Amino acid sequence: MRYLIGLLTLSLLCWGLSLPADALSQGFFFWRGQGIQLTGLLAIGLMSALLLMASRPRWLEQRLGGLDKLYQLHKWSGISSGILVLMHWVLSKSPRWLIQLGWLEPGAPRAHGADAWRGLAREAGELAFYGLILLLIVSLIRALPYGRFRVIHKIGAVLALMACFHSLYLLTPALRWTSFGILTQLLCLVAAGAALWSLSGRIGRAQQVIGEVLTIQPLTSQVLQLTIRLPAAFCQRYQAGQFALLTLHPDEGAHPFTLVHLDTQTGIATFAIKALGDYTRTLADRLHIGDRARVEGPFGGFTLPAASSQTHYWIAGGIGITPFVAWLEELAERGEHRPGTRLIYCVERHSDLLYQQRLTQLAATCAISLTILERDRHGLLDARQLLAQDPGPCWFCGPEGMREMLQQYLPRQQLHYEQFEFR
């Protein structure tokens, strides 16, 4: 978030430095014009940031602490830019409304000559405004299945190009080569470049590899296990606990799944996929051995923490056990023991357990305390009592409700998790 605050602060500073010396003595129309310019700059700044984040550059993902953090920032950049675009539109329309209400005297019309491009730039801005607001609403209410949402979301790049044209052409000539104008042009350049990169279909290409589906095995009625052979290029980048964006059917696009295990010698990766949506529920029927899989990544900062004398809690809910299995496999391969670590695995019922035998074996090998809680037999996890008895940092992967419960009893810096909500 500090990066966005820095961008907005820079924008405000450039705007302030560009104000004329007699700005405070100016009237409504001057300040309305300044408001239009400022909201436009801030909106373009946020738009350039979210488009850059949407392109998933590895350097930015690592700097922000993981792809989940990047997408959360992308989401709030979109919401904030929508609010600023709305303010920009209201300011541009306000004189007409105020004059109609009799609250404002008409000002002298400005002469722009016969400039057809100016009219086109205004129309482009108007259309971009309506399109961006509609896109924002669709994104927030999640009215569409992910596959359709992904396609429609691409329209955002076209709208961004229209907004850049609007901003550049209608930038006040007196401001064009001030700090304000130069920043506006630079941000438009970044936004346009990222939009064109998206429309060309090149997002993520540098981190993508092609694998082959080797096995398809149901683990439970809700969880499917896949093994996929991957090239060495992916294996060299992987750290235990990371996830990948897996594309098994191009019409559905990429979905994030944690690797349960990756054998770096053979390149065989194991994924456990829970049926959480329309696509994953039908995956077993649509997928066949030998199918190609496009795998992008690995991503994420939920990697094995360093050993410590302090008690560490690893808490998993349901399918959230997968990164912890990867951590245990990593420790077992190293021959490392973690006697101060407690792994707590929570499920609804016994039939939901994943990798129980392997977990028991790995935990014993690594000297880690393993507790399995089945809700219908043992009740809910009492995190309050657990953490009060022996406080320590916690790594969590599981449902949002469990995470919110843990957040009540742990300081923010002691609870580590990733958010797989990418829309």
N, C-alpha and C positions, 0 to 999 in steps of 0.2 A: 504493500500500500504506500510505502514511503516514496516509491518511484513515481506514482501518480501524483502524490502531494507535491513532489519536487517539480514535476511537469507543470502542474497548475500554478505553483508559486512563480516559476519562470515566466509563464504566460502573463500573469498579473503584473509582474515587474516590468516586462517589455511593454505592456499596455500603459502602465503608469509613466514610464519614461517617454512615451510617445505623445502624451497629452500636451497641448499648448500651454504657455505660461498663463494665459487668461482663462483657463478652463473653468475655474470656479465662478466666473461672472457670466458664463453662458447659460442659455435657457433650455427649455424642454427639448426642442428638436436636436440641439447639439448632444445632450446627454442620452437622448434616445438613440441617436446614431452611434454614440460610443458604446452603448449597451449592446446594440446589434453587432458591432465589430468584436466586442469582448466575448459575448456568448458564442459567436461564430468561431473565434479562435480557440476557446476552451473546448467546444464540441469537436472541432477538427483535431485538436490535440488528443482528446480521449479516443476519437475514432482511429487515429493513426496508431495509438497504443494497442487498441483491441485487435486491429487488423494485423499488427506485427505479432501479437501473442497468438492469433489464430494460425499463423504460419508455422508455429511450433519450432522456432530455432533452438537448437540444443544449448547454445550458450545462455539464452534467456531462461530456459527451463531450469538449468542448473543454478543460475543466479537467484531465481525466485524460490528455490527449494523444492522443486518437483512440478510435474505437469498438472497435478491437482490444484496446487497453489496458483499456477498460471491461469488455469481455466476459471477459478474463482475470481481472480482479478479481472479476467476478460469479461465475466458476467457483470461485475459491478461497474466496469468501464462502460459497458453497453447501456446499463440503466442510467448512469450519470450523464452520458452523452445524449440519451433520449430526453432527459429533463432539460438539459441545456438547449437542445434543438427546439423544444417546445417553448422555452423562454425566448429564444431567438425569433421564432415565428410570431409569438404574441407581441413582441416589441415592434416587429415590422408592420403588423396590422393595427397596432394601437392608435395611431393618429386618426385613421378612418373611423374607428369605433368612437373615440373621444369626441370627434367633430360631430358625428351623428347624434351623440348624446347632448351636444351643446356645451360640453365642458372644455373645449379647446377651439381657439380661432385658427382657421386654416393658415398655414405658412406659405411663403412664396414658393411656387413650384421650381424645381431644379431642372435646368436645361441639359439634356444629355445628347441632343442631336438625334439623327436617324441612325441609331445603333441597334441593329437587329440582334447582334450577339448579346447585348445587355438583356434584352427581353428573353432570349433563349436561356441565359444564365439564371434569370429569375424563375423561369418555368422549371428549370432543372432543380433548383433549390426547393421549390414548392413540391415537386414530385418526390424528391429525396426525403423531404420531411414526412409526407404522408406514408411513404414506403417504410421508413425507419421506425415510425411509431407503430405501424401495423406489425412489422417484424418483431419489435420488442414485445408487443402484446402476445403474439403467437409463442414467443420464446418463454415468457413468464407463466402463461396458463397451461403450457404443455398440451395443447389441444391435438397435436398431430403425433403419429407414430414416429419413432426416431428416424426411420429411413426417409420419410417425406420431409421431416423437419430438416434433415441434413441437406437435402436438395434445395429447399426453399431458402435455407440459411445462406447459400451461395449468392442469392440475389443481393445480400448485404454488400458484397464487393462492388456490384454494379451501382448500387445506391451511393456508395462511398465515392466512386469516380464522379458521379453527378454532383455530389456535395463539394468535391475538390474543385471542379470547374466553376461552380457557383461562387465559392470562396475566393478563388484566384481572380476571376474576372470582375467581381464586384468589390474587390478590395479598394478602398479609397486611395486615389493616386497620391495624395499627400502623405499617406502612411506606407506606401509600397516599399520604400527603401529605409524606413526607420527600423528599429529593433523589432517592433510589433510586426511590420510587414515582412521582414526577412524570416522571422520565426514562423509566420503563417505559411509562407511559401515552402519552407523546409518541411513543415509538418504535412502539408499537402503532397509534397514529393514522396515522403515516407508512406503516407496512406495510399497514394496511387500505386506506388511500387508494390506494396503488400497486396493490394487488391488485384493487380495484374498477375502477380505470382499465384494467387489463389485461383483466379479464373483459368490460368494455364494448366491447372491440375498438378502443380509441382510441389505442393505442400507435403513435407515429410519424405520426399523421394530419397534424400541423401541417407536416411536412417532406415530404409526399407530393405528387407530381404525376402526372398521367395522360398517357402518351405513346402514340405510334402506331408500330408496327413498319413500317419502310419497305423494308428489304432483308434477305435471309437468304443468306449466302454462306459455303460451306465454304472455309477457308483451307488446312487440312491434313485428314488423315483423322480427327484428334482435336480440331480447333479450328474453331469456328463463329463467324463475324463477323455481328453484327447492327448495323443502324443504326436509331435510334429518334428521332423528332422529339419534343422536349421543350419545355415552355412556358418563357417568359423567366424566371419565378420561380426555376427551378432553375439556369439559366445564370448568373444574378447571384450565386449563392452559390458556384459551382464554382471550384476551384483545380486546376491541372494536377497529376495524380498521385493525385487522390482517387478513391474508389470509391463505388458506390451499391448499395442493396439493391433488387434487381430482382425484381418479381413478375410472371411471365408467365402462370402458371396458379395460381389461388387455392388449389387443393387442395395445391399444393406449397409455398406460402408464399414468403418472400423469400430470395434468395441474394445474397451479395456479389460484385460484379464491378467491376473497375477500368475506367474510361473510357479508351480508347486516344486518343480525341480528342473535343473538343466545339467545334463551330462556334457561337460565341456569337451570330453574326448570324442564322443560320438556325435555331438550336436543334437541329441534327442531331448526335446523340451516337453514337459508335462504340464497341461493346463486342466484345471477343474472349473467347469462352467455351470452356474446355477440357472435354472429356468426362471428368470425374473421378468421377462417381457415377451411380447408376441414372437420376436425372432428366436430368442433362446429356447422358447418352448417347442419350437418346430425344428430345432437344429439337428436333432438326431435323425429325423426323417429326410432332411435335405443334404446331409453330409455323407460322403463316401470315402473309403480308404483309397488313397492315391490322389485325392483332390489337392489342388494347389492352395496354399495359404500365404497371403501377404502379411508379413509381420514387421511392424515398425516399433523401434525402440532400441534397447529397453529404457523405461522411464521411471521416475519416482525417487524419492529420498527415504523411503521406508526400508532402510537397509540395516543389517546386523549391527547393534550398538556395541561399543567397546566394553570389555569386561570391567567390573567394578566390585569393590568390597560391599557396596550398598545393595540392599535387596532390590531386584528388578522384577517388575510384573509384566508378563506378556498375556494379554487378555484377548480371547478370540470369541466371536459370536458367529455360529453357523459356518458359512463359506469363508468367513474371515480367518479361518485356521490356515489358509493356504500360504501366506507369507511366512508364518511361523514354522511350517513344515520345511520351507526352503531354508530358513535360518538353521534349523536343527540339522538338516542334511549338510549344510556348510560346516557347522561345528564338528559333526561326526567325521567328515572328510579331513578336517584339520587335526582331529584327535584332541579337541579342546573341551575342558570341563567348565561348567558354569554353576557351581553349587548354590550360589546366591540368587538364582533366577527361579521364579515361580510361573509356570504356564497354566493358565486357567481357560478351559475350553467349554463354552456354554452352547447347548443346543436345546431345542424344544422337546425332543424325545430321542430314545435310543436309536431308532431307525435313521435319524438324521446325521449320526456320527460319520465322519470321514477320516480315513486313514488311522483308525483307532489302534490297530496292532502296530503299525509303523511308528506312530506317535509314542506309544509305550516303550518300544524298543529304542528309539532315538533319544527319548528323554532319559532313560536309564543309562545309555551310553555316554551322554553329556552331563550326567549328574544334575539334571534339572528336575525340580519338583513338578509333577503333572497332576492337575485336578480336573476331572470331567464332571460337569454339572448338567444333568438332564432335568429340564424344568418340570416335567410332569412327575418326576420322582423326588428331586432334591429342592425344588423351588428356585427362586431367583437368586442371582449372585448378590450377596450383601457386601457391596463395595465399601460402604461406610465402616463396617466393623473390620473388614479385611485391612483397609489402609490405616485405620486407627491403631491396630495392633502392631503393625510393622510398616511404617510409611516408606515410600520409595517411588522412583519414577515408573511410569507405566507406558507401555506400547500397546496400542489397541487397534484391532481391525474387526469390524462387524457392523451391525445395524445402527442407524443414527440414534435410536432411542437409548441404546446401551451407552453410546458415547456421551450423550447429554447427561445421563445418570452419573457417569464417571467425572464429568466436568464439574459436578456439584461438590466433589470431595477432593479434587486435585487442583493445585495451582496450574495455571495455563502452561508454564514452562516445563511442567513435569508430565504432561499428557501428550504423547506423540501419536499421530494418526494421519491417514490420507483420506481425502474425500473423492469418491469415485463418481460424484454427480457432475457430469460434464455438460449439462445443458440447463 
